[in-house]
């Protein structure tokens, strides 16, 4: 059970069942905010991530990975963050109120979503992308850099969502990394109705109310779908003409079908438009490849995912001249 105290006494969206009315309202608020700020987010991300690559130094705090912190140790800092969000996110909170959300509850959800997703992105998603890129080799790096630099040049030097959408190899790289290292590998859910779940070889009858557990890698590394290289990183697997991305999809709710209600339009819109995962991953790939010809790294494991130590990064000639 989630400790309700740190989030103002509210269960934030991550702990709500999709059938609860507040769940849909909070998601709509967050997706609306992401969609309205996607280009500003990409610009800010590339600016700061490029600076980070030049002076990478990751600090670790073992206690954060080892012990559950009692709420009273962080409540003062949490309240300070809450006051900041309440003052700074007035537009988002206005949207929340228009959806029928309590402004106080909406602010706690914004704070939780921002901190949780930022930490998850920095500790799980982006290191995983860099780890896969590092192991892809110089030849692949050159192909990726050629695509990214040409697209950036055509866009007048700016990388916005429209430019990322044109980077087919970059998108394939992101999807392939997410296929092998999904940030959320485990899912739990309770069956709302009797249903049958099919595998390649069998059908399993599930009764209403049964608790289900899903391990995503059983599907994303399935050799019957992805072939002999299912467990390997193949950067161009999702490029046009290959079947890679046709085997993957993202969804945050029911999409219709036999006996199932269709989700509202805001919930079934393109994942790239309504979440920051693919845009931040694409920005990570484009930033590292546009600024460097190739790079090598030592890749290890952390409690939450990959740990990457950059060893050698070779800049393109024009950038080397500008730096000297």
Secondary structure by P-SEA (a helix, b strand, c coil): ccccccccccccccccccccaaaaaaaaaaaaaaaacaaaaaaaaaaaaaaaaabbbbbbbcccccccccccccaaaaaaaaaaaaacaaaaaaaaaaacccaaaaaaaaaaaaaaaaaaaacccaaaaaaaaaaccaaaaaaaaaaaaaaaaaacccccaaaaaaaaaaaaaaaaaaaacccccbbbbccccbbbbbcccbbbbbcccbbbbbcccccccccccccccccccccccccccccccccccccccccccccccccccccccccccccaaaaaaaaaaaaaaaaccccccccccccccbbbbbccccccaaaaaaac
